[in-house]
Amino acid sequence: MTLCRSKKIMKAASGRECQLRLYGVCNYNSETVVACHVGRNRGMGIKCSDNMVVFACYNCHQKIDSESKAKNADDILRALESTQQILIDEEIMVIK
């Protein structure tokens, strides 16, 4: 399997609102937002494809990296949908 890598997608997170917005965790600080990989094909030192990212602040990113993804699955799916819609609207991610 070839993994998708996109500098445009990764850079698009900079200065954005956190799309993960975990209750009681999110710092709502757009200065700390990065593209956080959430796909299943990842692990220590292995990232999934760049199309499987959510825009997440530092606190939310740390929280999902330290817990089972199943615990936050609904929040991750919501964030993935909104992140991908932003990328599609701005033509950074193009569906053909």
DRENDO-1510 file (C-alpha; in Angstrom, 1 decimal, always signed):
<recs>
REC; n; res; u; v; w
REC; 1; MET; +0.0; +0.0; +0.0 .
REC; 2; THR; +1.3; +3.4; -1.0 .
REC; 3; LEU; +0.8; +6.1; +1.6 .
REC; 4; CYS; -0.5; +9.5; +0.6 .
REC; 5; ARG; +1.9; +12.4; +1.6 .
REC; 6; SER; +0.9; +16.0; +1.1 .
REC; 7; LYS; +2.8; +19.0; +2.3 .
REC; 8; LYS; -0.2; +21.2; +1.5 .
REC; 9; ILE; -2.5; +19.2; +3.7 .
REC; 10; MET; +0.0; +19.2; +6.6 .
REC; 11; LYS; +0.6; +22.9; +6.3 .
REC; 12; ALA; -3.1; +23.7; +6.0 .
REC; 13; ALA; -3.5; +23.1; +9.8 .
REC; 14; SER; -1.4; +26.1; +10.8 .
REC; 15; GLY; -3.5; +28.8; +12.4 .
REC; 16; ARG; -6.8; +26.9; +12.2 .
REC; 17; GLU; -9.4; +26.2; +14.8 .
REC; 18; CYS; -9.1; +22.8; +16.5 .
REC; 19; GLN; -11.6; +20.5; +14.9 .
REC; 20; LEU; -11.3; +17.8; +17.5 .
REC; 21; ARG; -12.5; +20.0; +20.4 .
REC; 22; LEU; -12.4; +17.4; +23.2 .
REC; 23; TYR; -14.6; +18.6; +26.1 .
REC; 24; GLY; -12.5; +19.6; +29.1 .
REC; 25; VAL; -9.3; +19.1; +27.1 .
REC; 26; CYS; -9.2; +21.5; +24.1 .
REC; 27; ASN; -7.2; +24.7; +24.6 .
REC; 28; TYR; -8.9; +26.5; +21.6 .
REC; 29; ASN; -5.5; +27.9; +20.8 .
REC; 30; SER; -5.1; +28.1; +17.0 .
REC; 31; GLU; -1.3; +28.7; +17.4 .
REC; 32; THR; -0.9; +25.1; +18.6 .
REC; 33; VAL; -3.1; +23.4; +15.9 .
REC; 34; VAL; -1.4; +20.7; +13.8 .
REC; 35; ALA; -2.5; +18.0; +11.4 .
REC; 36; CYS; -3.0; +15.0; +13.7 .
REC; 37; HIS; -2.9; +11.6; +12.0 .
REC; 38; VAL; -5.9; +9.5; +13.1 .
REC; 39; GLY; -6.0; +6.6; +10.6 .
REC; 40; ARG; -5.7; +3.0; +11.7 .
REC; 41; ASN; -2.5; +2.2; +9.7 .
REC; 42; ARG; -0.2; +3.9; +12.1 .
REC; 43; GLY; +1.9; +3.3; +15.2 .
REC; 44; MET; +5.1; +4.3; +16.9 .
REC; 45; GLY; +7.1; +6.1; +14.2 .
REC; 46; ILE; +4.6; +5.1; +11.5 .
REC; 47; LYS; +2.0; +7.6; +10.2 .
REC; 48; CYS; -1.0; +6.8; +8.2 .
REC; 49; SER; -1.7; +8.6; +5.0 .
REC; 50; ASP; -2.0; +12.4; +5.2 .
REC; 51; ASN; -5.6; +12.4; +4.0 .
REC; 52; MET; -6.4; +10.8; +7.4 .
REC; 53; VAL; -5.7; +13.9; +9.6 .
REC; 54; VAL; -7.7; +16.2; +11.8 .
REC; 55; PHE; -6.8; +19.7; +12.8 .
REC; 56; ALA; -6.1; +19.4; +16.5 .
REC; 57; CYS; -4.7; +21.7; +19.2 .
REC; 58; TYR; -1.8; +20.4; +21.2 .
REC; 59; ASN; -3.9; +19.3; +24.2 .
REC; 60; CYS; -6.4; +17.3; +22.0 .
REC; 61; HIS; -3.6; +15.8; +20.0 .
REC; 62; GLN; -1.8; +14.6; +23.2 .
REC; 63; LYS; -5.1; +13.2; +24.6 .
REC; 64; ILE; -5.9; +11.0; +21.6 .
REC; 65; ASP; -2.2; +9.9; +21.2 .
REC; 66; SER; -2.2; +8.8; +24.9 .
REC; 67; GLU; -5.6; +6.9; +24.9 .
REC; 68; SER; -7.3; +4.3; +22.9 .
REC; 69; LYS; -8.8; +5.7; +19.7 .
REC; 70; ALA; -12.0; +3.8; +20.4 .
REC; 71; LYS; -12.6; +6.0; +23.5 .
REC; 72; ASN; -12.7; +9.1; +21.3 .
REC; 73; ALA; -14.0; +7.5; +18.1 .
REC; 74; ASP; -17.1; +9.7; +17.7 .
REC; 75; ASP; -15.1; +12.9; +18.3 .
REC; 76; ILE; -12.4; +11.8; +15.9 .
REC; 77; LEU; -14.9; +10.9; +13.2 .
REC; 78; ARG; -16.7; +14.3; +13.6 .
REC; 79; ALA; -13.3; +16.1; +13.4 .
REC; 80; LEU; -12.2; +14.1; +10.4 .
REC; 81; GLU; -15.4; +15.0; +8.5 .
REC; 82; SER; -15.1; +18.7; +9.3 .
REC; 83; THR; -11.3; +18.8; +8.5 .
REC; 84; GLN; -11.8; +17.0; +5.2 .
REC; 85; GLN; -14.7; +19.4; +4.3 .
REC; 86; ILE; -12.4; +22.4; +4.9 .
REC; 87; LEU; -9.7; +20.8; +2.7 .
REC; 88; ILE; -12.2; +20.0; +0.0 .
REC; 89; ASP; -13.8; +23.5; +0.1 .
REC; 90; GLU; -10.3; +25.1; -0.2 .
REC; 91; GLU; -9.4; +22.7; -3.0 .
REC; 92; ILE; -6.4; +21.3; -1.1 .
REC; 93; MET; -8.0; +17.9; -1.2 .
REC; 94; VAL; -9.6; +17.2; -4.6 .
REC; 95; ILE; -12.1; +14.3; -5.1 .
REC; 96; LYS; -12.2; +13.1; -8.7 .
</recs>
